[in-house]
Amino acid sequence: YFQNSQIFHSKEFWESYLDNSINLEIEKAEKNARSRDNDGSLKKKFIVNAIFSKTLSISHNMCEFGVPKDLIKELIHDYCTKYELTEANETQIVTIVDSLDYELKNDSEIYKINHNPNIDIGVSDEVFMLAQTALSYCEISEGLFDISIGPLVNLWDITSGNETVPSDDEITKAKSHIDYKNVELKVNIKNNNSIKIQEGMALDFGAVLKGYAAACCQVIAQHYNVSGWVSIGGNMYVQKKNPQTGKDFKIGIRDPFGDESSYFASVVIPNTTMSTAGTYERFFIKDGVRYHHILNPFTGYPAESDLCSVTIISNDGTFADIMATTILMKGSNFVKEYAERFGCQIIAVTNEKEVILGHEDKTISIPSYPVVSGVGA
């Protein structure tokens, strides 16, 4: 799935990833050199080695995700220049990249389903279970959340770097292939269970997989009884307390009106998953109009509601991921109803910079914006 996702072919994505990763490596290098560096030469050596190693490592990651080789080499050149690595360093990284066999692997189960319509494609129990779960929430949302939204996602191609606003005819055609009720799941006792879609359809698990990944991390962390947290693209799982302080981890929720480092609230969520969906993370602007990545399968356009950010706190990471997207599209009138219906906490931010809580919770601190429903500590 990830190898076929457009976001991983975006130069902006890898630039952001490289910047964050290299900055962390520089901090580590400076710390390692600080206690034994007299003239600054050791610090410079440590930093160069760190940047070289991280650039090489991430270049290898890009190969595995099927990023075009020309784009990889362009990024290698940009970052070697930016951080003043030598021409020899750049040549060495490019030579290693050229030696890698990284043909795009089109053998994922989702890829096979999407490229073989009208055929029962055998899938693993894991994929079958995910599809069953997703389809149940398609039903609950009355199709507002729909895993067959792939034709629209591919049409808009948001974050590809080449975004354009599709024509009405293109959107109408894409919409005609979207209907979760046409996804057929078959249980086969003797062989693998199978999934079949119709011609023109395409499954997209973008609003499912990160939450499922967080849920998998939850199982592993609980099995090994470790402490810590994991963050996966807006989805987070927190296990136990901070072993260094003995206190609960306090997790910030991104401010939809601020920069990447600003938070409007903090929560304490031991042994729980949290998922946030927002209109502020992935978008493009065309002729003064802002188009975000959360698409409404009924209109064919980015979803419009009075909410710009929705956070779900739940013991089920997959549910939290799906429901955050669903409620963001449905709007503020459904926050309390869904919190009570599914026994989860919901923290929603409106376009008017107001916060709506699913229910009162003293562990949530919201200093930035007024709470208009529920009570923040």
C-alpha positions in Angstrom: 0.0 0.0 0.0 2.7 2.5 1.0 4.7 1.9 -2.1 1.7 2.9 -4.2 0.8 6.0 -2.2 1.4 9.3 -3.9 2.6 11.0 -0.8 5.8 9.0 -0.8 6.6 10.2 -4.3 6.3 13.8 -3.2 9.6 15.9 -2.9 8.1 18.0 -0.1 7.4 14.9 2.0 11.0 13.7 1.8 12.4 17.2 2.3 10.5 17.5 5.5 11.6 14.0 6.6 15.2 14.7 5.8 15.2 18.1 7.6 13.7 16.6 10.8 15.9 13.5 10.7 19.1 15.4 10.0 18.4 18.0 12.7 18.1 15.2 15.2 21.3 13.7 14.1 23.1 17.0 14.3 21.9 17.4 17.9 23.2 14.0 18.8 26.5 14.7 17.1 27.0 18.0 18.9 26.2 16.3 22.2 28.7 13.5 21.6 31.4 15.9 20.6 30.9 18.5 23.3 32.8 16.8 26.1 35.9 16.0 24.1 36.2 18.7 21.5 38.8 21.4 22.0 39.1 23.2 18.7 35.7 22.3 17.1 37.2 19.9 14.6 35.7 16.8 16.2 32.2 18.4 16.3 32.4 19.2 12.6 33.6 15.6 11.8 30.8 14.1 13.9 28.2 16.3 12.1 29.4 15.5 8.6 29.4 11.8 9.4 25.9 12.0 10.9 24.5 13.9 7.9 26.2 11.5 5.5 24.8 8.4 7.2 21.3 9.8 7.6 21.2 11.0 3.9 22.4 7.6 2.8 19.9 5.8 5.0 16.9 7.9 3.9 18.0 7.5 0.2 17.7 3.8 0.7 14.2 4.3 2.2 13.2 6.2 -0.8 14.4 3.4 -3.1 12.3 0.9 -1.1 9.2 3.1 -1.5 9.7 3.3 -5.3 10.6 7.0 -5.5 11.9 7.8 -9.0 15.7 7.7 -9.1 16.0 11.2 -10.6 14.1 12.6 -7.6 16.3 10.8 -5.2 19.5 12.1 -6.8 18.1 15.6 -6.9 17.4 15.4 -3.1 20.9 13.9 -2.5 22.5 16.8 -4.3 20.3 19.4 -2.6 21.2 18.1 0.9 24.9 17.5 0.2 25.1 21.1 -0.9 22.9 22.4 1.9 25.1 20.8 4.6 28.4 21.3 2.8 29.2 17.7 2.2 32.0 17.0 -0.3 31.5 16.1 -3.9 33.1 12.7 -3.0 30.4 12.2 -0.3 27.6 12.9 -2.9 29.2 10.6 -5.4 29.5 7.8 -2.9 25.8 8.1 -2.0 24.6 8.2 -5.6 26.8 5.2 -6.5 25.2 3.1 -3.7 21.7 4.2 -4.8 22.5 3.3 -8.4 23.5 -0.2 -7.2 20.2 -0.9 -5.5 17.6 -3.0 -7.2 14.4 -1.2 -6.3 11.9 -1.8 -9.0 8.5 -0.8 -7.7 6.9 -3.8 -6.2 3.3 -4.1 -7.4 2.6 -7.3 -5.5 0.8 -5.8 -2.5 -2.7 -7.3 -1.8 -4.4 -3.9 -2.2 -2.6 -3.3 -5.5 -3.7 -6.7 -6.8 -7.3 -6.0 -5.8 -7.3 -2.5 -7.5 -5.7 -3.7 -10.7 -7.7 -6.9 -11.2 -11.4 -5.9 -11.1 -14.2 -8.5 -11.2 -11.8 -11.1 -9.9 -11.8 -12.7 -6.5 -8.4 -11.9 -5.1 -7.2 -14.0 -2.3 -5.9 -12.0 0.7 -4.4 -12.5 4.1 -6.5 -12.7 7.2 -5.1 -9.3 8.3 -6.2 -7.5 5.1 -9.6 -9.3 5.1 -10.2 -8.3 8.7 -9.2 -4.7 8.0 -11.6 -4.6 5.0 -14.4 -6.0 7.2 -13.8 -3.4 9.9 -13.6 -0.6 7.4 -16.8 -1.6 5.6 -18.7 -1.8 8.9 -17.8 1.9 9.5 -18.7 2.7 6.0 -22.2 1.5 6.9 -22.3 3.4 10.2 -21.3 6.6 8.5 -23.8 6.0 5.7 -21.1 6.1 3.1 -19.5 9.4 4.1 -16.5 7.3 5.1 -15.9 5.0 2.1 -12.9 2.8 1.4 -13.7 2.7 -2.3 -12.9 6.4 -2.5 -9.7 5.5 -4.4 -10.8 7.0 -7.8 -11.3 10.4 -6.2 -8.0 10.2 -4.2 -6.1 9.3 -7.4 -7.9 12.1 -9.4 -7.1 14.9 -6.9 -3.6 13.5 -6.2 -3.1 16.0 -3.4 0.5 16.4 -2.1 1.9 15.0 -5.4 3.4 18.4 -6.2 1.4 18.6 -9.4 -2.0 19.3 -8.0 -4.8 20.7 -10.2 -8.5 21.1 -9.6 -10.3 18.4 -11.6 -13.1 19.2 -13.9 -16.8 18.6 -13.0 -16.9 15.8 -15.6 -13.8 14.1 -14.1 -15.2 14.3 -10.6 -18.6 12.9 -11.8 -16.9 10.0 -13.5 -14.8 9.2 -10.4 -17.8 9.4 -8.1 -19.6 6.9 -10.3 -17.1 4.2 -9.3 -17.4 4.9 -5.5 -19.7 2.7 -3.5 -18.5 0.5 -0.6 -21.6 -1.7 -1.2 -19.9 -3.0 -4.4 -16.9 -4.3 -2.5 -17.4 -8.1 -2.2 -15.9 -10.1 0.6 -16.0 -13.8 0.5 -15.1 -16.3 3.2 -13.4 -19.4 1.9 -12.7 -22.2 4.4 -10.3 -24.2 2.2 -8.4 -21.3 0.6 -7.7 -17.7 1.4 -10.6 -15.3 1.9 -11.0 -13.0 -1.0 -12.0 -9.5 -2.0 -13.5 -8.4 -5.3 -14.2 -4.9 -6.7 -15.9 -3.8 -9.9 -14.3 -2.2 -13.0 -13.1 1.4 -12.3 -13.2 1.0 -8.5 -10.1 1.4 -6.3 -9.8 0.8 -2.5 -8.0 3.3 -0.4 -7.1 2.5 3.2 -5.5 5.9 3.9 -7.9 6.6 6.8 -7.4 3.1 8.3 -3.8 1.9 8.2 -2.1 4.4 10.4 -4.6 3.7 13.2 -4.2 0.0 12.6 -0.5 0.4 12.8 -0.9 2.2 16.2 -3.1 -0.7 17.4 -0.4 -3.2 16.4 2.2 -1.2 18.4 -0.2 -1.3 21.3 -0.3 -5.1 21.2 3.5 -5.3 21.0 4.1 -2.8 23.8 1.7 -4.6 26.1 3.2 -8.0 25.3 6.7 -6.7 26.3 5.4 -4.5 29.1 7.5 -1.5 28.0 6.9 2.2 28.6 6.8 4.9 25.9 4.9 6.2 23.0 4.7 5.9 19.2 3.5 8.5 16.8 2.4 7.5 13.2 1.1 10.4 11.1 -1.4 11.8 13.5 -2.0 8.6 15.3 -0.4 7.9 18.7 -0.3 5.1 21.2 1.0 5.7 24.8 2.1 2.9 27.1 2.3 3.3 30.8 4.2 6.2 32.4 7.4 8.1 31.6 10.1 5.9 33.1 12.4 8.9 33.7 9.9 10.9 35.7 7.5 8.3 36.9 4.7 10.6 35.7 2.1 10.1 32.9 3.1 11.2 29.5 1.4 14.5 28.5 0.6 14.6 24.8 0.1 17.8 22.9 -2.6 18.1 20.2 -1.5 20.2 17.2 -3.0 23.7 16.9 -4.8 23.7 13.5 -4.3 27.5 13.3 -0.6 27.5 14.4 2.7 26.1 13.0 3.8 22.5 13.3 5.3 23.1 16.7 2.3 24.7 18.4 -0.4 22.9 20.4 -3.8 24.0 21.5 -4.3 21.3 24.1 -2.6 18.6 26.1 -4.0 15.2 27.2 -3.0 12.3 29.5 -3.8 9.0 27.8 -2.0 6.1 29.4 -2.4 2.8 27.6 -4.7 4.4 25.0 -4.6 5.4 21.3 -5.3 8.8 19.9 -5.9 9.9 16.3 -6.2 13.3 14.9 -7.7 14.3 11.5 -7.3 17.8 10.2 -7.7 20.0 7.1 -4.4 21.9 7.8 -1.8 19.2 7.2 -2.1 18.3 3.5 -3.5 20.8 1.1 -2.8 23.0 -1.9 -4.0 26.5 -2.9 -5.3 27.2 -6.4 -6.6 30.6 -7.5 -6.9 31.7 -3.8 -8.9 28.6 -2.8 -7.6 26.1 -0.3 -8.2 22.4 -1.1 -7.4 19.8 1.6 -7.0 16.1 1.3 -10.1 14.8 3.1 -12.5 14.2 0.3 -16.3 13.8 0.5 -17.3 10.9 -1.7 -20.8 12.4 -2.3 -19.6 15.8 -3.6 -16.3 14.7 -5.0 -14.6 17.8 -3.4 -12.7 18.3 -0.1 -15.1 17.9 2.7 -16.8 21.0 4.1 -18.0 21.2 7.7 -17.7 23.6 10.6 -14.7 21.6 12.0 -11.0 21.8 11.1 -9.6 19.3 13.5 -10.9 16.2 15.3 -9.1 14.1 17.8 -10.5 10.7 19.0 -9.2 9.0 22.1 -10.0 5.3 22.2 -8.6 1.9 23.1 -9.0 0.9 19.5 -6.5 2.6 17.1 -8.3 1.6 13.9 -11.6 2.9 15.2 -10.0 6.2 16.3 -8.4 6.7 12.8 -11.6 6.1 10.9 -13.9 8.0 13.3 -11.6 11.1 13.3 -12.0 11.4 9.6 -15.7 10.6 9.7 -16.6 13.2 12.3 -14.5 15.9 10.7 -16.7 15.5 7.6 -20.0 15.2 9.6 -19.5 18.3 11.7 -19.9 19.5 15.3 -23.5 18.4 15.7 -22.2 14.8 15.9 -19.5 15.2 18.4 -21.5 14.5 21.6 -23.7 11.9 19.9 -20.8 9.8 18.6 -18.8 10.1 21.9 -21.8 8.7 23.8 -22.6 6.1 21.1 -19.1 4.6 20.9 -17.8 5.4 24.4 -14.8 7.4 23.3 -13.6 10.9 23.9 -13.7 13.5 21.1 -11.9 16.8 21.0 -13.0 18.9 18.0 -11.9 22.4 16.9 -14.3 24.5 14.9 -13.4 26.9 12.1 -14.3 29.7 14.6 -11.5 28.6 17.0 -13.8 27.0 19.5 -13.4 23.6 21.1 -16.1 21.0 21.5 -15.6 18.0 23.8 -17.5 14.7 23.6 -17.8 14.7 27.4 -16.2 16.4 30.4 -12.6 15.2 31.1 -10.3 16.7 33.8 -7.2 15.2 32.2 -7.6 17.5 29.2 -6.0 20.9 29.3 -7.2 23.5 26.8 -5.7 26.9 27.4 -5.8 28.2 23.9 -9.4 28.3 22.8 -12.8 28.5 24.5 -14.6 25.2 25.2 -18.2 25.6 24.1 -19.3 22.0 24.9 -18.0 20.0 27.8 -15.5 21.3 30.3 -11.8 21.5 30.0 -9.5 21.5 32.9 
